[in-house]
């Protein structure tokens, strides 16, 4: 008889513990992409990238103009060249073309790297503010809905995006 009472008490205690654990589970969600797009520093970062892109584009256009001029000169004067000189000039034009392609690829990669370098502090700040708010309000989980991987959002899930946006804007 004592074993039945003890076993019943253990079962009731387990059920109470599980019920208590489920009631303290607090889930929230944010839209990190929205927070990045509305971040006060984004405009200045984009202007930096745009200026660097413009500078690289100007160099690229100069290289293209020089290449086209070299081709025109070669076509105009190639009849007077010996086979050796003609081959040498063709190789120079080919090397110049390859140099332009390499520059363009490197410039694009540099712009991507620069963009990541500039935007990384924004993500760090946003994640820090999410952690601060979630910790202060005892959230168990905070999901990022901008990735599109969340299949369902409960009406009980709180949207922390406005609170984080307010925090990163310093309001």
C-alpha positions in Angstrom: 0.0 0.0 0.0 2.8 2.4 0.8 4.4 1.6 -2.5 1.2 2.6 -4.4 1.0 5.9 -2.5 4.7 6.6 -3.1 4.4 5.7 -6.8 1.3 7.9 -7.1 3.2 10.8 -5.4 6.1 10.4 -7.8 3.8 10.3 -10.9 1.9 13.4 -9.6 5.3 15.2 -9.0 6.5 14.3 -12.5 3.3 15.5 -14.1 3.5 18.7 -12.1 7.1 19.2 -13.1 6.3 18.7 -16.8 3.3 21.0 -16.7 5.3 23.6 -14.9 8.2 23.4 -17.5 5.7 23.8 -20.4 4.0 26.8 -18.8 7.3 28.6 -18.4 8.3 28.1 -22.1 8.2 31.5 -23.7 8.8 31.9 -27.4 9.3 35.0 -29.4 10.2 35.9 -33.0 12.0 38.6 -34.9 12.6 39.5 -38.5 16.4 40.1 -38.7 16.3 41.2 -42.3 13.7 43.8 -41.5 15.9 45.0 -38.6 18.9 45.2 -40.9 16.9 47.1 -43.5 15.7 49.6 -40.9 19.0 50.0 -39.1 20.0 53.6 -38.8 23.6 52.9 -40.0 22.5 51.0 -43.2 22.3 54.1 -45.4 25.8 55.2 -44.6 27.2 51.7 -45.2 25.4 51.5 -48.5 26.8 54.8 -49.6 30.3 53.6 -48.8 29.8 50.5 -50.9 28.2 52.5 -53.7 31.2 54.9 -53.8 33.7 52.0 -53.8 31.7 50.3 -56.5 31.7 53.5 -58.6 35.5 53.9 -58.2 36.1 50.3 -59.3 33.7 50.8 -62.2 35.6 53.9 -63.4 38.8 51.9 -63.4 37.1 49.1 -65.3 35.7 51.4 -67.9 39.2 53.0 -68.4 40.6 49.5 -68.9 37.9 48.7 -71.5 38.5 52.0 -73.3 42.3 51.3 -73.5 41.6 47.8 -74.7 39.2 48.9 -77.4 41.7 51.6 -78.5 44.4 48.9 -78.7 42.2 46.7 -80.8 41.3 49.6 -83.2 45.0 50.5 -83.5 45.9 46.9 -84.2 43.2 46.5 -86.9 44.2 49.7 -88.6 47.9 49.0 -88.6 48.0 45.2 -88.8 48.5 45.0 -92.6 51.9 46.7 -92.2 53.1 44.3 -89.5 55.3 41.3 -90.0 54.0 38.0 -88.7 56.1 38.2 -85.6 55.0 41.8 -84.7 51.3 40.9 -85.5 51.5 37.8 -83.2 53.2 39.9 -80.5 50.4 42.6 -80.7 47.7 39.9 -80.6 49.3 38.4 -77.5 49.4 41.8 -75.9 45.7 42.4 -76.6 44.8 38.9 -75.3 46.8 39.5 -72.1 45.1 42.9 -71.7 41.7 41.2 -72.1 42.6 38.6 -69.4 43.8 41.4 -67.1 40.5 43.1 -67.5 38.6 39.9 -66.7 40.8 39.3 -63.7 40.3 42.8 -62.4 36.5 42.6 -62.8 36.3 39.3 -60.9 38.6 40.5 -58.2 36.7 43.8 -57.9 33.4 42.0 -57.5 34.9 39.7 -54.8 36.4 42.7 -53.0 33.0 44.5 -53.0 31.3 41.4 -51.5 34.0 41.1 -48.9 33.7 44.8 -48.1 30.0 44.6 -47.8 30.2 41.7 -45.4 32.9 43.5 -43.4 30.7 46.6 -43.1 27.4 44.8 -42.3 28.8 42.4 -39.7 28.8 44.9 -36.9 25.1 45.5 -37.6 24.3 41.8 -37.2 26.3 41.7 -34.1 24.5 44.6 -32.6 21.1 43.2 -33.6 21.9 39.8 -32.1 23.1 41.5 -28.9 19.9 43.4 -28.6 17.8 40.3 -29.2 19.8 38.5 -26.5 19.3 41.5 -24.1 15.6 41.7 -24.6 15.1 38.0 -24.6 17.0 37.6 -21.4 15.3 40.5 -19.7 11.9 39.2 -20.6 12.7 35.5 -19.9 12.2 34.2 -23.4 13.2 30.5 -23.9 13.5 30.8 -27.7 13.6 33.6 -30.2 13.1 32.5 -33.8 14.2 34.4 -36.9 11.2 34.5 -39.3 13.1 36.2 -42.1 14.8 33.0 -43.1 11.5 31.5 -44.0 12.2 28.2 -42.2 9.6 28.7 -39.5 6.6 26.6 -40.4 4.2 28.0 -37.9 4.1 31.0 -35.5 1.7 30.6 -32.6 -0.4 33.6 -31.6 1.3 33.3 -28.2 4.7 34.0 -29.8 5.7 37.6 -29.3 7.2 39.7 -32.1 10.3 41.2 -30.6 11.2 43.0 -33.8 9.7 46.4 -32.7 11.5 46.2 -29.4 14.8 45.4 -31.0 14.4 48.1 -33.6 13.7 50.6 -30.9 16.8 49.4 -29.0 19.1 49.7 -32.1 17.8 53.2 -32.9 18.5 54.2 -29.3 15.0 55.2 -28.5 
